[in-house]
């Protein structure tokens, strides 16, 4: 699947201590790249039991001693990313600041400003051949289209986004506004910008905490109804390794252009409940309180037409996630 159109060199991954970022760093090192990655200084994880930022899991990755450099950078101070971007042939914009202000306008402006500043640094470096921005399917699914199929032509309508619960609305607005701005910046300034829109990201993780998307998807096994209530309706999932591999594939593909939805499996909460009961009979799995069928279908046709192939199904996603959760004592 590896594409030879872009030679191996030095690349930058923002947010390398996050779920997708850390997996992407690992895969890039395996692909032979030199990797600069950024982490936020003095980060404290926003969860019930706060963990001070630990970077040991990145420093322990194979080839990290020879080919990985870790930089401190802060999205509130976008110029701090310039050192990590200098001399890179590619930049993967993965870091996303979770909004503290849940108003859709302010969260979108903050995210857009920092992303455009990082893209300006890519332009100023004069070595960056392509930037890959990690967007989200939430930038497409609130489109209000009469068609039940969501594809790359679909953009979330902020009037519809506003009707979601505040944290969801703020995140969806930020991703929508930022992705649009990133693509427009690329077109205006001649910078090659490609965006990837993953759905729920699932599977194993290498960091020191359980990612929010993984926790939501395993919440039925944990009996946490407050979390799995968000899984009503269309549930679309993709393995974290497929997300990282798709980003590398699109970076290396000379023909990549514009937006790409990344979603491997579509299901419902009832189908998910049956799968979990059958595959993990030793768990006491609480049945869902609601039963809503799929309200839309998400199409990955554009990505698949590039020659990319998903490697993992839902069963493998859950097997990997549960194994990682066990290591943290969640099961």
ABEGO torsion letter per residue (X at the ends): XBBAABBBBBBBBBGAABAAAAAAAAAAAAAGBBBBBBBBBGBBBBBABBBBBBAAAAAABBGAAAABBBBBBBAABAAAAAAAABGBABBBBABBBBBABABAAAAAAAAAAAAAAAAAAAAAAGABABBBBBBBAAAAAAAGBABABBBAABBBBAAAAAABBAAAAAAAAAAAAAAAAAAAAAAAAGBBBBBBBBBBBBEBBABABBBAAAAAAAAAAAGBAAAAAAABEBBBBBBAAAAAAAAAAAAABAABBEBBBBBABBBBAAAAAAAAAAABAABBBBBBABBBBBABBBBAAAAAAAGBBBABBAAAAAAAAAAAAAAAGAX
